[in-house]
């Protein structure tokens, strides 16, 4: 089901229900693990069963605009990749052990703008990111076990480059945390058995200049399996599943500090002003300084388990627990003219 809530008071404004079949997946996964994507035109939701994958487009009143379906989704632990909006496109990395592809559909009509076939392999859970550099056409960056790191032209679906051979053990490792762009480079992690094992920092290729992508470094410290890294100004924060947080200074990746914060984490950190917020599995919001020195500001328990990343919009932070959606802030913004 897709719910629309009032940001002011949490009232349910509309709800849309769709049929789906239960199936076996990882005990910590969900049938609705993927996050919706939103733009000024609509809301885009994806979910899978072993029989099919679905991508849905609704407008902001909850009226269905289109619905796309693909045959089967072959993954031992279920799915979790989220759609990405770029201009008038909704892009989905439908990567798994069978018929894999990356597809871009028109956000207004749902019609396929482009589709790029991928080599099937061990199912990844990393949502693509967008690479925008001066003088270059925008690219979608995908990470998978079978295809490595790929750059796809966002508007046309043309493959710009692929860099494989990164995972230390391709038979076991998969990307779960999503890639990010840091200092003009692409950073990501492969892992297995609940821990990150191989990291990469890639200098993108440039087909116009004839340069190829290049692996410029890997990080030697502890690596996350699920939480996605975050960059604030020239600082890179690696937030690990077990509560180890490491801060590096860019562009030379000098390690400034390493600290143990309380809790274990599936959620990724978010940044507001000069503070990082991350929600532990036990539902405690851990707040630390986004700074060159470590400082623990607060531990705020929500009283219920949570595997989700906080969302930020309109001066509010939204916190998702297993049965609740909590909104924090927003009062100053509501009083503004």
Secondary structure, 3 states (H helix, E strand, C coil): CEEEECCCCCCEEEEECCCCCCCCCCCCCCCCCCCCEECCCEEEEEEECCCEEEEEEEECCCCEEEEEEEECCCCCCCCCCCCEEECCEEEEEECCCCCEEEEEEECCCCCEEEEEEECCCCCCCCCCEEECCCCCCCEEEEEECCCEEEEEECCCCCEEEEECCCCCCCCCCECCCCCEEECCEEEEEEEECCEEEEEEEEECCECCCCECCEEEECCCCCCCCCCCCEEECCEEEEECCCCEEEEEECCCCEEEEEEECCCCCCCCCEEECCEEEEECCCCEEEEEECCCCCCEEEEEECCCCCCCCCEEECCEEEEECCCCEEEEECHHHHHCC
